[in-house]
Amino acid sequence: MTTESVSFTVNDSERTTEVTGSETLLDTLRERMGLRGTKEGCLEGECGACTVLLDDRPIDSCIYPTAACAGRAVRTVEGVGEVDAPSLLQQAMVRCGGVQCGFCTPGFVMSLTALLEREANPDREAIQNAISGNICRCTGYTQIVEAVEAVLVESGRANTAQGATS
Amino acid sequence: MAIVVAESREQAQAAADAILLDIEEWEGITLERAAKGDARVIHPEWAKYVPTFGVDHPVSDNCACEVTAEPEGVDEAFARAAHIVEGTYSAQRQYRAYLEPKAATATYEHGRFVITTASQYPFNVRDRIAQLLAVRPSDVRVVGKTIGGGFGAKLDGWVEPLAALAAKVTGRTVSIRTSRAEDMLTCPTRDNATMTIRTALDAEGRMIGREFSCDMDNGAYSGEMPRLASLPLSIIGSVYKMHGPMRASVRLWYTNTAPTGAFRAVNGVYLYMAQEQHMDEIADLLGVDRREYRLRHLFTDGEKSRTGQVFEDASILRTAFDKLEEHAPWQEVLDGLKPNRGVGIAAGVWMTNPMPGEVTIKMYEDGTASLITAANDNGSGAVSMGLTQIVASALGMNEGDVRSSLPDTDVSGYDGGSRGGRTTAIVGTAALEASIRVRDKLLAVAAGLLEASPEDIELIDGHARVKGAPSSAVPLAAVAATATFTTGSISATSSYTSPPIPFDAGCASGALFTTMSTPTYHVHLAVVEVDEVTGHVEVVRYIVVQETGKVINPVGARGQVRGGVVQGIGYSLYESMRIGDDARLVERSLESYRLPLAVDVPEVEIIFMEHPDPLTGHGAKGLGEAPVVLTAAVISTAVRHATGKSFTAIPITPEDVLFALVDAESDS
């Protein structure tokens, strides 16, 4: 099978890799680069488990050709935080119960990391819209939304806690 | 069946493409056709089949299990009835749609299989492999992995026996990973069913007799379904008092469709949907307020289900209605409804799976503890949060110093699986008992080190300390290490199962599952808004009043409720694995299988009523299944209230709503 060489950054590191013509970014990340934090849920861009950031915007890596990433910046969950130093959002996801089985979590973290970079103080509707391409079958979403609101409070972006729970 | 084993996906695909199948095509035998009783027999050899669970039960031709109750006096009740209310209700299949499709890896060496899989019930997978490959269970070792969601789909073996067989034949390590499309085709869905309830009422509106029938779809092969054919007897006719007998006929039908199976709260979701819609129809016929009618006939302490199970504390139901009333007064909710909105209210009883569980607690010489169990987290955090919290609290440790291991059937004691809300309640009890025994051993060793009596020592902050003398303390690390090099390292194992519940053995024939262990009581309320233009139904308010045991982890408990309610919203309004006329599944991808999204979800208002279970040391009862049980009941009755039209088939899609509204217009 013919391959071509593609160069792009992954979590700020320059990477050059051989890919086949139709190879998806998900396969490149998981199989060639060993970055297994990005998950395969459906292979058709429906569930959002494979969400990564391409030039700071969330995309479904399972239907995105790696060849189209040349010269661009890819960020995965491995670049968001370390096991010993999770991001504020990751900490809040755990604390607020925004994680149950955890399989969808990397995708949610990526979509929400992009939101938090894009908007200073998103309201509840904006948060819900930002994750409308991510499916979570366990949590019912509310505690994921609350985790984002907790980050806004903690980082001084929101003055009051929105939607505090009973 | 053929399995292709290859070294790459491309190779496997090419080999699979080269296989020619010679298939004798049959007519589609769907539930509707099978239930007529005259369809072609799908398993002509049915009489030779090994009965599911080893227990014989009535089977005949396409009927995979039949449960019937024929009490006396039903016809007499209908003969003297002042009113008769009859309704037929149906539910479609629901796909579990966990985010991680199934996968397994197998090796076969020295006459033993080793299977690695994200299983909810590793011992069941072990036994299934042993059964299918005709080896002893001990010839199979199942090692569990963290589970990317299961909801019942990962209780039985499916990819695991295939991987095991392929490993044996090839002598190589074999992995199977299903794509989403394969997962949807092969995952047993929540069963579709059709129910009819016919109730005789006296002049006072009391239910004096009932006929109930239920046809359930088994699909082509049986897993747990024959057991579940008994559950309707425990549910229909419970919660609300009947003053007379109920004739019941439940039939589980073989169809030549993909098999069905147990999904969170199993058939409870559609049974309560039917029962509560029926209650609304009765109340409307009598001209009584729907909540008032329910309150008048609510179970009280000591009331019995149709299987003769006594609900000792059923008056908790009334307390639940009271709590709901304090939070959201019924009349205020009704008066405050905006146009196109409706409200539904429902009550139910649910159970905790009583299967046994075992835990070993082992102290390390650094003062931390290991929690060894075959119970696996199915996303609930019951092991990694709940159980570790119970152990840490009993041993005076930080939660981070208790680590839970993943299941391994060679190492852990038997466990009945992550299901039925049992892990915190059942396995938690075993964990607490094992912790208490470990604590006693730690105290005995610490007594020697501190020159004090064990009764005077407490375990706190990772230390053994003389009560009232904080300076007389030794770290648990020192205690554990001393034990290891003197009396022996410290560990303890305990197991627990709920005691059996008495029932009336003569209540029915064919019943395999007759009681609801450790019952809990629930009242839900939903407000929906119906869009007259699109037919879309939005759940705008949802309240859960849930009786629980002791809540061990409040954040996790709320997450279980919210997740359950949202699965129920999907079940009620969007999700349907349709069966085509050719008996094949219509849905092949998530593109046409609509799941609830963040934008579809209301803020679920949660009121827990804690009643610690006196039988378990920590007081927890099953909590994770119940939140889904009443969702279709309240949402379907709320849509009925909003539109004035009955929606007796679940899910209630925008098309259904529009058709009903158009009919209503043409009627007027």
Contacts between the chains, C-beta under 8 A, distances in Angstrom:
chain1	res1	chain2	res2	distance
A	39	B	99	7.2
A	39	B	100	7.2
A	39	B	148	7.6
A	40	B	101	7.9
A	41	B	99	4.8
A	41	B	100	7.2
A	41	B	101	7.5
A	41	B	180	6.8
A	42	B	180	4.2
A	42	B	589	7.1
A	42	B	590	5.0
A	43	B	179	6.1
A	43	B	180	6.1
A	44	B	180	7.1
A	44	B	589	5.7
A	44	B	590	6.8
A	44	B	591	6.3
A	46	B	589	7.1
A	46	B	590	3.9
A	46	B	591	5.8
A	47	B	99	6.3
A	47	B	180	7.8
A	47	B	590	6.0
A	49	B	99	5.4
A	95	B	555	7.6
A	96	B	555	6.9
A	97	B	555	4.0
A	97	B	556	6.1
A	97	B	558	6.6
A	97	B	559	4.1
A	100	B	149	7.8
A	100	B	379	4.0
A	100	B	380	6.6
A	100	B	381	6.8
A	100	B	559	6.0
A	100	B	563	6.5
A	101	B	98	7.1
A	101	B	99	7.0
A	101	B	100	7.3
A	101	B	146	7.8
A	101	B	147	6.1
A	101	B	148	5.2
A	101	B	149	4.4
A	101	B	150	7.9
A	101	B	377	7.7
A	101	B	378	7.2
A	101	B	379	3.2
A	102	B	146	7.2
A	102	B	148	7.2
A	102	B	379	7.5
A	103	B	98	7.5
A	103	B	99	4.1
A	103	B	100	4.4
A	103	B	148	3.2
A	103	B	149	6.1
A	104	B	99	4.7
A	127	B	598	7.8
A	128	B	598	4.3
A	128	B	599	4.9
A	128	B	601	7.9
A	129	B	598	8.0
A	129	B	599	6.6
A	131	B	597	7.9
A	131	B	598	4.8
A	132	B	597	5.2
A	132	B	598	5.8
A	132	B	599	5.1
A	134	B	598	7.6
A	135	B	97	7.5
A	135	B	99	6.8
A	135	B	590	7.5
A	135	B	595	5.4
A	135	B	597	7.0
A	136	B	99	7.5
A	136	B	598	7.9
A	137	B	96	7.5
A	137	B	97	5.4
A	137	B	98	5.7
A	137	B	99	5.9
A	137	B	149	5.3
A	137	B	151	7.4
A	137	B	563	7.6
A	137	B	567	7.2
A	137	B	595	7.2
A	138	B	149	6.0
A	138	B	379	4.5
A	138	B	559	7.5
A	138	B	563	4.9
A	139	B	559	5.5
A	139	B	562	6.4
A	139	B	563	5.2
A	139	B	566	8.0
A	140	B	559	7.4
A	140	B	561	8.0
A	140	B	562	3.4
A	140	B	563	4.3
A	140	B	564	7.5
A	140	B	565	6.1
A	140	B	566	3.6
A	140	B	567	7.8
A	140	B	596	8.0
A	140	B	601	6.1
A	140	B	604	6.9
A	141	B	562	7.7
A	141	B	566	6.8
A	141	B	597	7.7
A	141	B	598	4.1
A	141	B	601	5.1
A	142	B	562	5.1
A	142	B	601	6.5
A	142	B	603	6.5
A	142	B	604	6.7
A	143	B	555	7.5
A	143	B	558	7.1
A	143	B	559	5.4
A	143	B	562	6.6
A	144	B	598	7.4
A	145	B	598	6.8
A	163	B	603	6.9
A	165	B	558	6.8
A	166	B	605	6.9
A	166	B	606	6.1
A	166	B	607	7.7
